[in-house]
Amino acid sequence: MASLTDRYDALIRWVEEDGGRLHPAVEIYHDEITKGSFRVKEAEGGRVEAGEDIVKLPLSCSLSWLNAKDDASADPSEKEEEGEDDKFPAEFLDIVPPHVIGRFFLVQQYIRRERSHWWPYIRTLPQPEQMAGLLPVVWPADDVDFLEGTNAHVAVQEIRSTLKKEYKQAMKSLPERLHAVYTRPLYHWAYCIFTTRSFRPSLILPAAELASLPCKPDDFSILLPLYDVGNHSPLARTSWVTDDETRTCTLKSGQSYAAGQQVYNNYGMKTNAELLLGYGFVLPESDGLHNDYVHIRTRANPEAGDLATTHIVSLRPLAHPSSIVGRSRLLDPYHVDCLPSLSHFQDSLIASLYESIAARADDDEYADVGLMDIMQGAIPPAILQQLIDALGTKLSMDLEEIEARDPAYEPANPNQELALLYREQCKKVLDQTLTSLSGG
């Protein structure tokens, strides 16, 4: 069996054969902490300069729903080596949502193994038997229990319910002979691979191809072999550039790296809750960066029950230099001037809550107030107190919920350790925000 290093080398050769490349000073490095990652080679003179290309990838190497359509349109007389056509039927491709088809297509290519064009890529991915450590949605029940009381636990249940419905509906459109092949665990594995590694088509595909899609651009996602090796840092300066003529996407570095340093990608401004659910890790708190935020849901119309938006509450004031992700979500760039008691809250949450309180007061004077006035407390004292009381009640309830469901035993594996770290940081966010809210 080929070593992981051999498989990575084969992946690079496969990309090169299609016209792609990895920066000559960069290698794929693997350890138990970073898993697979880009690193500048230790060789003398190894260096990456700002503006240089880390990866150039032809889109012919990408894998998505688009390839499932192309595969189905190939000559139907061309049977597989085993003598049986495993292509998806037209009904399946017509009825099943694109993002679900993409996952089934990845499973199909995994089953084909060496017969698949993408096998050099697939064999470098975490395999189905390693799935239990990928994402909370596929963790064993004992591990998921460590998230109880947090918003991540609620999200896990919602995602599991969605996956169950998607799989059940999709299997109705597959021939009976394939039901024993396309199993639920393999679908969950494909979900994990796409969730942790894929890219949005609107950021990758050429404009002409986006315009010709029969669905919305981001109704599906795209796997980009080799391109997806880079680990995430919200501080990394990177850019993704697509050349429409050559159909090549390029990962460019906006900063320099010296020999031995890890070369990062930047997945965007994501909180630890989003990183945990979507990538299976969280960023540790440090003096220069924290990524700890609690998500708060509000409803625009409680009677209708429709979820309007999600707002965040920050471990540190959003004006603090380390609150990079939180500050990127502010409506008002002058949030730094807000009341100290409101400094940990996303301004959209404060605005939404103010509108709700003002509507109950049924006074037109309260409705004509700007966001900065609200954040600076330039509103009637009675309204401000109601706002602070409502926030305090909500956060106190959330904190009590987490504390009431604290695990009864110590973590016994990496999943449980990660979940415990996440829940402790959630409690810390709520506790410090409540202290600030009360003027402490």
Buried (B, 14 or more C-beta within 10 A) or exposed (E): EEEEEEBBBBBBEBBEEBBBBBBEBBBBBBEEEEEBBBBBBEEEEBEBEEEBBBBBBBBEBBBBBBBBBEBBEEEEEEEEEEEEEBBBBEEBBEBBBBBBBBBBBBBBBBBBEEEBBBBBBBBBBBEBEEBEBBBBBBBEEEBBBBBBBBBBBBBBEEBBEEBEEBBEEBBEBBEEEBEEEBBEEBBBBBBBBBBBBBBBBEEBBBEEBBEEBEEEBBBBBBBBBBBBBBBBBBEBEBEBEBEEEEBBBBBBBEBBBEBEBBBBBBBEBBBBBBBBBBBBBBBEBEEEBBBBBBBBEBBEEEEEEEEEEBBBBBBBBBBBEBBBBBBEBBEBEEBBEBBEBBBBBBBBBBBBBBBBBBEEBEEEEBEEBEBBEBBBBEBBEEBBEBBBEBBBEBBEEBBEBBEEBEBEEEBEBEBBBBBBBBBEBBBBBBBBBBEBBEEE
